[in-house]
């Protein structure tokens, strides 16, 4: 588990608060999404989705996603 459980890629030590500026490096969105798509293709999960994405990040994801997010 990462430094901050409860937050993908990081967060507070309690897992309740988002990371502070500079605590988390940029997430490899394409790599993470490809791995989640594999889970769907292997029938390990039925659906994948997102939340709290900016329009910029959503558009970036939509350009690379083979499976569109819920």
N, C-alpha and C positions, 0 to 999 in steps of 0.2 A: 504494500500500500504506500502511496505517496506521502509526502511530508504533511499534507493536510487532508485527512480522510473526510469524505463527505462532499468534496468538490472535485470534479474532474480536472486534473491538471493543477490543483492547488486549492487553497482556501485558508481559513484560520485554523489554529491548532485545535479548536473545539469542534470544527466542522460546521459551525453555525453561520459564519460570516464569510463573505467573498474575500478573495485575496486582495491585499493592498497593492497599489501601483508598484511595479518592479519586482513583485514576489513571484510572478509566473511568467515564463517565457511564452512566446506566441505558440498557439496550438497548431499542430499539423492537421488541419481540418480535413484535407483530402485523404490522408492516410487513415485517420480515425474513421471517416465515413466509409472508406473501402472495407475496413475491417468489420464495421457494423453491417454492411451489405452482405458480407460473407456469412454472417450469422443468419440472415434471412434466407439466403440460398441454401444453407445447410439445415433449414427448418428448426433452428434452435430458438429463434424468436419469430413472431408473426409480423411485427411492424417496428419501424424505427422512426424517430421524430426528433424535433428540436424545440427549444424554447429560449426566449430572451435573446434572439439573434437580431442584430441590426439589419436594416434592409441591404446594406453593403455585403454583410456576411451571408445573408440568405441568398442573394443573387449569385455570389461566388459559389455557394454550395449547389445551387440549382444548375449551374453550368457544368459541374463535374459529376453530379449524382446520376447513377444508373437507376437507382430506386429513389423516387421522390420522397422527401420527408413528410411525415404525417403532421 
